[in-house]
Amino acid sequence: MDPIATQTDDLLDLDVVADPAAPESASVASAQPGGFTPPPPAPGRAPADADGPWDGVSRPRPRNGGGARFLTDVIVELGLCDAERVAQAVDTARETGTTPERLLVDSGALNADGLARAVAERHGLDHLDLSVFQVDMAAAHCVDAAAAKRYQAVPVAFIDDRTLLVAMADPANVLAADDISMITGYEVRPAVANPDDIATLVSRLSRLDHVTADTTADEAGEANVAPAQTAEVLDLRDSADDQPVIKLVNQVLAQAVEQGASDVHFEPDADAMRVRFRIDGVLSEATEVPHRMVPGVVSRLKIISDLDIAEKRVPQDGRVGLTIDGKHVDLRVVTLPCAHGENVVLRILDTSNVVLDLDTLGMGENERERFTESFSQAFGAVLVTGPTGSGKSTTLYAALGQLNTPEKNIITIEDPVEYQVDGITQVQVNPRAGLTFASGLRAMMRADPDVIMVGEIRDRETAQIAIEAALTGHLVLSTLHTNDAPTAITRLTEMGIEPFLVASAIDAVVAQRLARQLCRHCKQRTIIPADVLRRNGFHVTLDLEAYEPQGCQRCNHTGYKGRIGLYEVMRLNEEIRSLAVERASADRIAEVAMRSGMYRLREDGLRKVTLGLTSIAEVARVCGTGQG
């Protein structure tokens, strides 16, 4: 790439490098390449120069003399946080060994954008809002994604034929600036940006479409040289790391982990193979693999999963641990024969992103109090219900995290063991060897447990043993597939468990769903009319002030980033136990539970809508349009 050839007359025009010792120095001009007209600044973020459309650049304020300033003083001067709160953070930081600004961010008193703005102001540098600033991707690609991630710095524009404008999370990292200068051959002009924005930009440096095109070209070139040899490599063997198929598969997995995908779907059709990522519970298309590379991709996935590459007629499943970008992830791999070949689905278990803390699950105060009281009992059964992928195991692990003390013997039986926890004996189900939930649970009862976790109650035998364990002095935690909490009672009786045993053993049932969380950077306030709410099953009489998704660069233009739980916690009181013995319907049990203070899933969702955490459309999507 010839960097000079990329320049145009309307590129950024800078003559003076920002100097921390001279904050009044010149800053980035507002011109943007290609006649770009940026959107106005986000609410609460006014540019220093408000004469025209905001270009995403906030310039440092002029200063008349004065020495170096503490970052906390700059935070107060900019009005990002009040002086009293900052002073408290300074005192706490002395005792905890951290920085005051980190404490302010962790407590929510200061956001990451505000901190980046203060860092820029302190050093006399420009602050870039990369969700608004038009990044020159030709400049960004001067540094590879691995180096940009390591330095938390990305070039974003050519200033002239000798200088790059580089967005940095830490402008004081002179070693990073020197290394980027050596790598690119350009002088570096630093600016400051939010680390989250930089991470998002880094992920754009390695788009799958480009990788697919590159690997297709490589594969075509090799086919022209030695067709027979290429077929052998694609179908049967893995060779050097630069082979096209290996390169493509590695890139797909790295991109999936980078974007926080929970599943990767490889779906062949007549012409190509579609690759989709499930992110925050929703599938989206990532790329397409050319038809001639499909057999090689499937074979490569089987090889790394230790599956039989010659067997294409029956489903297979396997598991493998990989290190991707220095992060260890476990993959559960399932192959399924279909009309156009084999469908491969990978479940990504990234333990570094797992939330095993009740404080961050999203439970309301009422629900959390009820749930904590139930699993704090010495005996009894606590069930968590919901569809596949609703976070049931995560909720149980969060409870085990509080129960996990040296005084308790905790044993789990799971299929599979998703998260390994120190201090807990975890048993993997192995039906081929005769180790089922029922047989394993029966053996666990003889191992002197205090707390038992059963991954899932699937049949009458497992349910019977679990109920009996709860009645004989053990605390039993398990999951069940029902749509809501009251239905769990009727489901157990339908399995053949005597109603009086169910009534005596069950202490609480938690139903849950995972809803996508609104992107905090781009969500917009809106008024939802009462009639729209009623059409979606919400029994309200007044319009609702809420937020709706908009979409920005940080959330990949979906309007959502992350997920939050919706919960329905039912504690069994005497009236509900009597209804269980009478084999009452789930609707009657639900009516009594609501009178006792239980919020339904949709009610909890509506509360989270009013708090601006999710949208009404998302609650309707995960909970349906009926009550429950």
C-alpha angles and dihedrals in degrees: 000000000000104000093195090057090060094061122106132187093255098053121124111297114213129157105168126057113229109251122200089217091054109040092170090071122121119285139202112304118234097241115117128199123259097020091289116178108204122214119254118275121278116264111283093018110097118177120237089242110044098175093109145004111321114255096197093260121118111192125212116257117251115260129200107218123303131131133258117318132213114250090236090057090053090050089056093044092054090050092239093131135005120260095242093056091047091050090053090051091051091053093046092047091058090057099041100042095237133106124274093232091053090052090050092052094045091050093050094243090116128028127219092253091054092049091050090050091052092048090052092048093049092054095040092244135133119264115221124206098204092195087068105023112091105238118211101226090198087064093043091055091058085087122047120239095251093055092044091052092048094050096035085226133113131182108240105177145007109245093187137329091290105034137067126200105224124195108216134183090209113028090184090069095100092169090062091049091049092049093049089049091052093046096049102030090231133114112251126234107191126217129171127245138169109277089228090056090049091051090051091051091048090056089056091059091076107041114178094230090063092047092050091051092048095047091046089055091047091049093048090050092052090047090056091053102043117358096178093049092048092053090053092050094048098044106033119011141042112222132170120354092249094063109125098239094046090048092051096047092047091050093049091052093045091049092048092052091044092054094044096247117174095198137021119205122201105192119179123205134172096286108025145342119270117216117204132180124210104218120176089350097305126103119230130176114255106176145322126248116216115248095246091057097049098091091049093050092050091047092049092051090050092049095053089045093050092240128146106269091193094057110084102148102071134043118264133191132195144157133226138176118224137179110224119182089342092308122115115225133172120223125204107201126199126180122198124187112232140169096280100036130288127341112214123197123187121198109204116213105192104181092187090067097044116119107215096165125100090213092067102038093090100244116155118238093258094049095044093050092051093046094047092049091051098052092040090068118107092234142003135082129283116193128196115200136189142104124297112291096023094119099257095142091048091055091050092048089052089055091047089052089063093042094047103106131137090253094063131070106214121188126180132189114200144165098238118002097234102178123028112216126192115239095026127099106227122192123199117217112238111180093178089062092043095257105134130160090263097047092042092049090049090053092046090058089066093050096076098249125180095190126027125192118194113196093218139349102228106157144022095262094054091045092050094052092045092050091048091049090053090052094050099060104281130120107231123195120187146147131242132186108242133127096237142006101262092052090062089071094053092042092059092050089048088055088061101262112142110253094231090056091050091048092049099043106041115083101171142355123208120197118192147174133188116234125188114256119232115251104255092212100058109019114128131213116244142167115239111204116234093237091057089052092050092050087056093052100263111133101219134135101197134062114261127230107217144134131264132200120263108168132234141176093273093060096036088253094292097111091231134087123175129352137261130201127247111206141196113187118189119187113196113238126179094273093053091046089053091051090050091053089049090052090239119181122266090247092059091047090049092053092054093044091052091051086053092057105272116148116214120233093256092049091053088047091052090052090053089049091056089049090055094244098119140358132260090240091056093050090050090048097054098034101035125228098285132076115285 
